[in-house]
Amino acid sequence: MIEVLQTRRLFVIILAIGLFVMAAREVTDPDVWWHLRTGQLIVQTHQIPRADPYSFTRLGEPWIDHEWLSQLLIYGLFRIGGWAVLTITFGVVFAAALMLVFVRSSGKPFIAGAMVLLGAFASAPSWGVRPQMLTFLLTSVTLLLLDRSYAKPRLLWWIPPLMLLWANLHAGYALGIGLLILFAIGDALDSAFGFVSWPKIAARLRTLIAVIAASTAVVVINPYGWRMYLYPFQTLHSRTMAAYINEWNSPNFHEGRYAPLLIMILASVVLPAISQRRSRPRDLLLLTITTFAALRSVRHVPIYVLVAVPIFSAMIESLCSKKQFVPQKLTPAKAALNAMLLAGFVAFVIFRLHFVISRQPQSEAEHFPAAAVAFIKAKHSPGPMFNHYDWGGYLIYQLYPDYPVFIDGRADVYGDAVMDDFFNLYWVRQPDWQQSLDRRGIKMVLLPPDAPLVTALRETQEWKEIYADKLAVILAHR
């Protein structure tokens, strides 16, 4: 037990706990609500949804619920311990993913730890209780297996079963297959540029190609069969998702939360130029592709972090002194000081967790129209309802099946037509916006007070305001 108090080991422990407490925050992701409802629906009906049950705009239309297994997990955890268990579990997922990055980072642990922390801050806008975090972890596991497979080639055969699980948890499985392909290309480039002999790399490439084929083949083992192959590409090429959804947009470096990402991207330019370590073509290929992905979409920043941190850590290590670190003897006084430090940090984590979990109801009321929903339930206001995009999931959780939604976070289900229709109405972009509401049969509107449509409806005789608070307004058709 006393060995745990060695400074290096204590640093690793505090790093892991620190990453966990950074990710443990109030659950505010708009999609978590329809994930919970869908998990519940699967448990109650013993069926995985294949058609939209939640909206009146797309009711009965085909739905590839690529996150069905994640939703069962989220709902199961919620049933066990509510928001507390969900917060803790996804905090552990985030910390585990980045600690695997720390394991992959060569050199002094303090350098690797500092780079991991920078990566954690860079990926912070994507944290939350969401299936994407499981893709974050599985990508980190895949990269670890790929890195370690140079010494132990049999590790590559763990990837196909991992891909089978991944394809049922989240459509991000395509990232895993993409990484396998990039490693194969990178290994060939390493051989072409003299980093490794061709006979040695040829055997690895044969194994990689077989693993890629096996990993691609097992994807079809899911409730939607071969259609899961197409889903990731359909999402990436969605015009309206790129136009309307913030996390699919490029990072806005005028915002302070993207400053750590900007530092990392600048480092990708500076470090290769000044590093005494010759960069491998494979590393440069991976870094180039993931940098482009991160600059194209905020959603891809965590994947860039998983790739970039070990590469940067090795480059910084090459700039540091080669003097070997000699562990100092752990004196009783130093052990006592380290024990106090660890105890204090654990106490802070417990206090922080208690604060986050106890604040969840208040956070829900601050981000979602809880009071307005209570009003609708009490007054049985008539639908159909035109609702805010970010509130659709919450309304599904609270009001299904009595009030189908106009739209929610499942942008892939609604397609370009409904997405365009929603934003055109919300921003009152077309002169026939009133006729559009009539064509949809809208009888109730639930939006933020500053929504342009709310302002426009208040000026008409056909609509009246029946509820208002600082977060939401309800208007009913007369």
N, C-alpha and C positions, 0 to 999 in steps of 0.2 A: 504493500500500500504506500510505503514511503517513497517508492520510485515515481509515483504519480506526481509528486511534488517537485520533481526535477523541473527546472525552468523551461526546458524545451517541451517536455510532455505537458506541462501546465499550459504553455502557450497554445498547443494544439487543442487541448480540452476547452480552453476559453474561446478559441476561434470557433469551434463547432457550436458551442452554446451561444456565442454571440450571433452567429449566422441564423440560428434558430429563433432567437428573440427578435432579430431584425424582421424576420418574415411573419412572426406572430402578430397579427394586426386584426382590426375589426373586419368582418366579412362585408364588403360593399360591392362586390362584383355583380353587375345586373343579371348575369346569366345563371348564377348559383341557384336562383329560385326555380327556374324551369328545369334545371338539372335535378333538384330535389323532387319536384312534382313528377318528373318522368321516371325517376327511380322508384317512387311510390307506385306509379301506374304499372310498371313492369312487375313489381311484387304482387300487386292486387290482381292483375289480369293474367299473370304468368305468360305474357306475350311481349315481344320486343316490337315497339311501334314501327309501322311501315308506311303510315299515312298521317298527315297532320291532324291532331285532335283538338288543338288549342285555339286556332284563329277562325274567324268567319271569312277572311279574305282568301285563305288557302285550305279551308277545311276539306279533308279527304284526299288532298293532293299527295303524291309520293314524298316520303321523307326518309332519307338515309341517316339514321341516328347513329353516327359513327362513334359516339361517346357512350353507348348504352352501358358498357361494363363499368366505366368511370361513374356513371350516374347511380348504378347499383351500389358502388362503393361509397359514394358521397351520402346517399340516402341511408345506407346501413350504419355509417359512422354517426350520422345525425340522430338516428333512432337510439343508438347506444348512449350518446352523451351530449347531444345538442351541439351548439356552436363551439363549446369548449373543446370537444374531441376533434371537430373539424379543424379548428384553429391550430391545435397541437399537431395533428397529423400532417397537415400541409406545411407547417413550419419545419417538421422533421424531413419531409420530402425535399424542401428547398435546401436545408442544411446538408442533407446527405449528398445531393447533387453537386454542391460546391466543395464539399470535403473530398469527393472523388477527384475533383479538379486539383485540389491541393495534393492528393496522393500522386497524381500524374505530373506534378510540377517538380522539376529537378532542382538541385541546389539547396541553399540554406533555407530552412523553414520560415525564417522571418521575412525573407524576400518573397517566397511563395505565398505566405499568409497575407502580406500587404497587397499583392496582386489579386488574390482571391477577394479580399475586401473591396478593392476597386471594382472588380467585376460584379460583386454583389450590388454595389450602389448603381452601377451602370444598368443592371437588369431590373432594378427596383420597380419601374413603372409596370412591369408585367407580372408582379407577384400577386398572389391571391388564392382563394379556394376555387380552383378551376382545373379542368382536365388537362389544360396545357402544361400545368406543373408536373404532371406525370410524364408527359413527353420530355420535359426538361430533365427529369431524373433518368429516364430510359436512354436518352441521348448521351448523358454523362456515363452511364454504364457501358453503352456501346463503344464510346471512345476509349474507356479504360480497357475493355477487352481487345480492341484493335491495337492499342499501344503495347499491352502485355503480350500479345500474340507473336511479336517478333522473337521473344525468348521462349514462349510456350505456344506453338502453332495450334494445338488442340483447343485452345480457348475460343478460337473462331467458331467452333461448332456449337457454342452456347448462344450464338446470335439468332439462328432460325427459331428456336423455341421462344426466345425473347420477342422476336418479331410477331409470332403468333399471338402472344399476349397483347402486344402493342397495338396490333391492327384492330383489336376489339376494345381497347381503351380509348384510342384517339387516332384520327387520320394523320397525325404527325409521324406515323410509322414510315412515311415516305422519306423523312429525314434520315432515318437509319439506313435505308437502302441507298440513299444518296451519298452518305458518308462511306459506305462500303465501296461504291464506285469511285469516289474521289481518292480513297486510300489505294485502290488498285492502280489508278492512273498515276498517283503520286509515287508509288513504289517503282513503276516503270520509268518515271522521270528521274528518280534517284539513281537508278541503274544507268540510264543514258548519260547522266552527268558525273558518273564515276564515284558516287557515294557508296555503292554496294555492287558486288559482282553480279552479272546476269544469271549464272547458274544458281546462285543462292536465292535470287529474287524470283526466278522462274517457278520454283516449287511453291513458293508462297502465293504467287499469282494464280496458279492452278487451283489452290485451295480457296482463295478469295472468290474466284469465279464460281466455284461450286457452292460456296456459302451464299453468294448473291442469288444464284438460281434457286436454292432452297428457301432463302428468306422471302424471295418474291413469290414462290409457289404457295407458301403457307398463308399468305395474306388472304387468299380466297376462302379460307376457313373462317367465315364470319356470317352473321345473319343475312347479309346482302350480297354475298358471293362476289362475282367478278366486278360488280359495280363499284366496289371499294377501291379498285385500281384507278378509276376515273375521278373519284371524288376530290382528292388533293389538288389535281390539276384544274378542275372546275372552280374550286375555291380561289386558287391563285389568280385565275384569269377573270374573276368576277369584276365587272366594271363598277358596279354600284358599291361593292364592299370597299374597293380602293378609294372611291370618291367620298363616301359618307362616314366610314367607320375609322375612328382616330388611330386605333392600334395597327391598322393596315396602311397608315400614312407614313411618310418619312419622319424621322425625329426632327423636332423643331428646336434647334440649338440656341434659340433665344430664351428658352425655358431652362431654369437652373437645374431641373432634375435630369437633364441630358448632359450636364457638364462632365460627369465621370465617363460617359460614353465618348464624348469629344476628346478627352484626355487619352483614352485608349486608342482611338483612331489616329490621333497625332503620333502616339507612340509607335504605331505600326509603320509610320513613315520614317521616324527618327531612329528607332532602335536598330533596324537592319543596317543602317548606314554607319552607326558608331560601334556596333557590337563586334567583339573579337571572335565571335562564333560564326562560322560560315553557315548560312541558312540553307536548309535542305529544300529542294524543289517541292517536295510533298508538303512541307509546312507552309511555304509561300502560296501554294495552290489552295490549301484549305483556308488560309488567312484571307486571300483575295476573294474567294467565293463568299465566305461568311461576312466579310466587311461589306461587300456589295449588298448582300441580303439585309444586313442591319441598317444600312443607309436607305434602303428601299422601303423598309417596314419596321416599325417599332416592335412588332410581334416577333421578329427574328433576332432581336438583340440578345436574348439569353443564349441562343445557340452560338452566336459570335463569341460571347464571353467564354463558353465552354471550350472553344477552340483556341482563342487568343491567349488566355491567361497562362497556360503552360509554355507556350512559345515565347511570350514576353518574359516570363520568369527565367527561362534558360538564357535569353539574351542579356538580361540584367546581371545574372550570375556571372557571365563571362567578363563583365566589366569590373567585377569586384575582386578584391584581393584573393589570391589562391591560398592564403594562409589557412591551415587546418584548424578547425575549432576543437579545442581541448575542453571537455566538460569539467567544470569545477566540482569539487567535492561538496555534497549537500550537507551543510552544517545544520545543527539543530535550530539555530536562530533563523537561517534562511528557510528551512522547512516550515517553521512556525509562521514566518511572514507569508510564504506562498499559500499555506493552508488558510490563513486569514483572507488573503486575496481571493482564493477560490470560494470560500464560504460567503464572502461579501457579494461576489458576482452571482452565485446561485440564489442568494436572497433577493438580489435585484431582479433576476429572471422570474422568480415566483411572484414578486410584487407586480411586475410588468404584465405577466399573464393574467393575474387576478384583475388588474385594471382593464385590460383589453376585453376579457370575457364579460365582466360586469357591465361594460359600456356598450355591449352589442345592441340591446334594445334602443338605446339613445341614438346610436349610429344608424340603425334601421330607420328611425323616425326622421333623421336628418337627410337621408339619401333617397327615401322612398315614401310614397304618399300613404302612409299608414292611416292617418286620420281621415283622409278622403275615402279610402277603402272602407273604413268603418261606417262612414256616412252612406255609401252605396249599399252596404249590407243592411243597414237599418231602414233606409228609405225605399229599397228595392227599385232604384231608378231604372228606367227602361233603356235597353240597348237597341241596336249594336252601339259599340263604343269606339271612338277614335282616341287612341292613347299615345303617350310619349314612348318613343323607341326604347329608351333606357328603363322604362317601367314595365314593359311587356312581361318580362319574366316574373316580376313580383306580382303582377295581376293574375298571371296563370296560377301561381302558388296560392294566392289568397281567394280568387274568385272562380276558378275552374270547378265545375263545368257551366256555372250559371251565366257567366259573362265571357264569351269568346273575345279574344283580343283582335285589334286591327293588325298589330305587328309586335314582334319581340326580337330578341337577339339572334334568332336563327335566320340570319340573312340569306343563307343558302336555300332555305325553304321558300322564301318569298320571291326571290328572283328580282331581276332588274325592274320589272313592271310595277310591282307593289312597292318596292323601295323608292322608285321615282315618284310614285303616286303619294306616298307618305310625305316625303320631303317637299314636294311641290305644295301640298296642302299645309304642312306645318309652317312653311315660309310664305304662304299665299303668293306663289310665283305666277299663277295663271289667272286670267280674268274670270274664268268660269269655275272658280273654286267652290262656290256655293252649289253649283250643279253637280260637281264631283262628290260633295258630301251627300247630296240627295241620291245620286246614282248608287252609292254604297249603302244607302238606307241608314245613315248615321243619326242616332237620336240623342247621343250623349258624347261630350268631349271632356277628356281628362288630361290636362296639360299644365306645365308651369305657368305662373302668372305673366311672365315676360314673353311667352310664345307669341309670335306675330298673329297666328290664327286666333288666339284668345282676344287680342286687341280688335281684330276685324269682326269677330262674332259679337262682341260687346256693342258694336255700332249698328247692328242689324235689329230688326223688330222680331225676327223669327226665333231668336235664341235668347235665353235668359240665364243669368248666373244663379245657381242654386247652392253653391258651396265655394268657399275660398279660405285659404290660409296662406302663410308665407311660402309654402312649397308647391301647392297645387290648387287649381281652380277646376270646378266642374260646371259645365254649361249644358243645359237641356234644351232640346227643340220644343218650341211651344206647340 
